Structures are given as structure tokens and as C-alpha cells.
């Protein structure tokens, strides 16, 4: 038997019985002991191979699980900014809608857009444009709460859902975000760039999320045409412009 047979003790009841038989004094001169010992060696080899195969299989299963998790995360994450993409946002929105209805709580949407983004791309190039989008995404993470849902909506547009937040709270959050971006100086490839964003705010109320997001987009448009670098809230026919510091 191998010097490592002790590794099987207590793990394989059959192997333990085989070992016990071979160690009995009355079987010492039994002519069948030799073949029995050879069978035991074969069994040990097969068992070791099987255990190694199981370990390898477990390792691959764990790696496969990690890869599937990474793939799932990649499918729900915007590759450039690290924020959620539309798909992930829609999934989280369903959860927050259910919670909002259950507890009868308000929620608001913020739609933001980087001002003059095309000009930034045209003047500095797309690498600089990408850096601007990354910094804007960081501002969303820094200025909004961890429970707020932030996504890159497309191009230079960002969307955030603020659960358990009324219009006043959403305006304060949006203004904090706007002000932070305005004060941020982006230095990339020797270029120093000042960036601003415009933000539209909408309360969901009794409307569908799609209607509220559309209102936030309309409010964003009003912020753009009225001068940019500002926050405009829209709730039905009510428009409120936040005061910039």
C-alpha cells in the first residue's frame, strides 16, 4: 500500500475495512493476501484519481460561477463609466416601484446631460470626451446616495432614480450634483477642461415611470434652452428652476 493511505482513513469506509483486513495477524500467511493487496492498491489508485477529478471539477465549477457572475455584471454595466446601463436600470426600477407602492412613498427621476459635449469631442477628441463622461459618472456616485440608482442613459445623458424622495429633495440633490460638476476641473492629456451639466427633475407621482422619465427629459430640454448649467423640475404643468449658488 502507498505511504499516503492515511489520507483515506475516515473518508472511505470500504478502504478502511480493506486496511483493517490486511493488518489482521491471522491473514498474514493467507495466499489470497497478495492478490487482495494488489486489488487494494488498484482501488486506492482509482479512488485517488476520482478524488482529484472531483477537486478539479469543483474548481472549474467555482471558476465558471465567477465567470458567469462577471458576464452578468458586464451585461448590466456601462463599460465606460461603470454605472448601470439601461437594462440594469430597468431591473432595479421594477424593484423600487414595488417597494414604492407597498410603502406609498414618492420617487423622483433626474435626467442630466453634459453641456456642449459635441464641442468638447470636436475640439479635444473622443478620448477627452470619454474622460469627461467618466468624471461626470463619478460625480453621480459622489453626490447621490448609495440607494439612488444611477445609469448612463445614452451618449452624454445620465439618468438617476431617487427612491423615497419628493420634489424638494430631488431639487437639492440635483443642485448638489450640478454644483459639484461645475467646480470640477478635468485635466487630461495636458488639457484643462471645465464642464457643466444641465438637469431635469420629475416626480413620478401616479404616472408610469416612462411618463415621468419623459417629463424629466422635457425638463432637461428646458434647462438647455434657458441657458444650460441649471436644474429645472417638472411635475405635470408645474415648472420650478433651482437657484444656482
C-alpha positions, 0 to 999 in steps of 0.5 A: 500500500502507498505511504499516503493511505492515511489520507483515506482513513475516515473518508472511505469506509470500504478502504478502511475495512480493506486496511483493517483486513490486511493488518489482521495477524491471522491473514498474514500467511493467507495466499489470497493476501497478495492478490487482495493487496494488489486489488487494494492498491488498484482501488486506492489508485482509482479512488485517488484519481476520482478524488482529484477529478472531483477537486478539479471539477469543483474548481472549474465549477467555482471558476465558471460561477465567477465567470458567469457572475462577471458576464452578468455584471458586464451585461448590466454595466456601462463599460465606460463609466461603470454605472448601470446601463439601461437594462440594469436600470430597468431591473432595479426600477421594477424593484423600487416601484414595488417597494414604492407602492407597498410603502406609498412613498414618492420617487423622483427621476433626474435626467442630466446631460453634459453641456456642449459635449459635441464641442468638447469631442470636436475640439479635444477628441473622443478620448477627452470626451470619454474622460469627461463622461467618466468624471461626470459618472463619478460625480453621480456616485459622489453626490447621490446616495448609495440607494439612488440608482444611477445609469448612463442613459445614452451618449452624454445623458445620465439618468438617476432614480431617487427612491423615497424622495419628493420634489424638494429633495430631488431639487437639492440633490440635483443642485448638489450634483450640478454644483459639484460638476461645475467646480470640477476641473478635468485635466487630461492629456495636458488639457484643462477642461471645465464642464457643466451639466444641465438637469431635469427633475420629475416626480413620478407621482401616479404616472408610469415611470416612462411618463415621468422619465419623459417629463424629466427629459422635457425638463432637461430640454428646458434647462438647455434652452434657458441657458444650460448649467441649471436644474429645472423640475417638472411635475405635470404643468408645474415648472420650478428652476433651482437657484444656482449658488 
